[in-house]
Amino acid sequence: MSLTAPALAIASPVRHSQPALCVAPATRPVADFVNRIINGDCIQVIATMPDGCVDLVVTDPPYVARYRDRSDRTVVNDNTTSWLKPAFQQIARALKNNRFCVSFYGWHKADAFLAAWRAAGLRPRAHFVWIKRYASGTKLVEYCHEQAYLLCKGEPPKPSLILRDVLEWRYTGNRYHPTEKPLMALRPLITAYSNPGDVILDPFAGSGATAVAAKQLRRHYIAIELDGRHCATAEERLQRTETGHQA
Ligand SMILES: C[S@@+](CC[C@H](N)C(=O)[O-])C[C@H]1O[C@@H](n2cnc3c(N)ncnc32)[C@H](O)[C@@H]1O
């Protein structure tokens, strides 16, 4: 579906001596977003969601790496950090207190990602590394890992499943998306940091990998993606997805 943000209420003109008037966009009930792939900019879409309405965020934002694969496929917003702070401000607002956010990130822009997370009140509590059996690139070294931070809003209780912070990675073939994440890497995160019936948000959904893993594990999802072609792929994947998978 395509979600059109409700119109902003326009404030009446103010004199320049007065402080600027901030008009927040009207919010819609979380039920309007649940189990949907929403085609839009996550900053604007989440701005229309209520405070503290999701139980877990698992996301894979652009790495700001100017990625281009062998078939010349690129990733929207992979050439700028301008979206980073506003996006994580909104993500943190939509996350319930005392909950987790797992975010992949580009290691060479770690400073920008950490600054955006901290500014949004998301505290780094652990770091995951996935070992690849192949190199995704070779320059000064062979690049053979992926990485993500486990971030906290507030003080979440200790998870019932304690994961190792070094995990195995299986190549997807990038059939659905140029930087596709394997479901086998996402399922343990969702299992450890949420419960069946919870709402999982992925604001940079791509081909819907987080949403597919969430549905398999009997969670609800909210998936936001700017590129309409990836939304169509995600819709197709989700239609084929059965619930009841083991982590
Ligand atoms: C690294 S990819 C995610 C791939 C996904 N994990 C998968 O397995 O298919 C990041 C995605 O974020 C999307 N994106 C970039 N800026 C966005 C924004 N402001 N709002 C929503 N989506 C955005 C890109 O189009 C891209 O598909």
The ligand as a Tripos MOL2 file, in Angstrom:
@<TRIPOS>MOLECULE
LIG
   27    29     1     0     0
SMALL
NO_CHARGES

@<TRIPOS>ATOM
      1 C1         20.3530   -1.8270    3.0020 C.3       1 LIG1
      2 S1         18.8240   -1.7380    2.2080 S.3       1 LIG1
      3 C2         17.7930   -2.8790    3.1030 C.3       1 LIG1
      4 C3         17.8010   -4.2570    2.5100 C.3       1 LIG1
      5 C4         16.9300   -5.2330    3.2880 C.3       1 LIG1
      6 N1         17.4950   -5.5400    4.5900 N.3       1 LIG1
      7 C5         16.7230   -6.5370    2.5290 C.2       1 LIG1
      8 O1         17.2130   -7.5890    2.9880 O.co2     1 LIG1
      9 O2         16.0980   -6.4910    1.4580 O.co2     1 LIG1
     10 C6         18.2490   -0.1830    2.7390 C.3       1 LIG1
     11 C7         16.9110    0.2210    2.1120 C.3       1 LIG1
     12 O3         16.5000    1.4810    2.6540 O.3       1 LIG1
     13 C8         15.7500    2.1690    1.6600 C.3       1 LIG1
     14 N2         15.7080    3.5840    2.0620 N.ar      1 LIG1
     15 C9         16.6840    4.5170    1.9600 C.ar      1 LIG1
     16 N3         16.2740    5.6730    2.5100 N.ar      1 LIG1
     17 C10        15.0200    5.4610    2.9920 C.ar      1 LIG1
     18 C11        14.0790    6.2600    3.6910 C.ar      1 LIG1
     19 N4         14.3530    7.5330    4.0100 N.pl3     1 LIG1
     20 N5         12.8940    5.7130    4.0460 N.ar      1 LIG1
     21 C12        12.6060    4.4210    3.7330 C.ar      1 LIG1
     22 N6         13.4550    3.6110    3.0630 N.ar      1 LIG1
     23 C13        14.6550    4.1230    2.7030 C.ar      1 LIG1
     24 C14        16.5180    1.8640    0.3720 C.3       1 LIG1
     25 O4         15.6870    2.0110   -0.7600 O.3       1 LIG1
     26 C15        16.9500    0.4090    0.5950 C.3       1 LIG1
     27 O5         16.0770   -0.5030   -0.0110 O.3       1 LIG1
@<TRIPOS>BOND
     1     1     2 1
     2     2     3 1
     3     2    10 1
     4     3     4 1
     5     4     5 1
     6     5     6 1
     7     5     7 1
     8     7     8 2
     9     7     9 1
    10    10    11 1
    11    11    12 1
    12    11    26 1
    13    12    13 1
    14    13    14 1
    15    13    24 1
    16    14    15 ar
    17    14    23 ar
    18    15    16 ar
    19    16    17 ar
    20    17    18 ar
    21    17    23 ar
    22    18    19 1
    23    18    20 ar
    24    20    21 ar
    25    21    22 ar
    26    22    23 ar
    27    24    25 1
    28    24    26 1
    29    26    27 1
@<TRIPOS>SUBSTRUCTURE
     1 LIG1         1 GROUP 0 **** ****
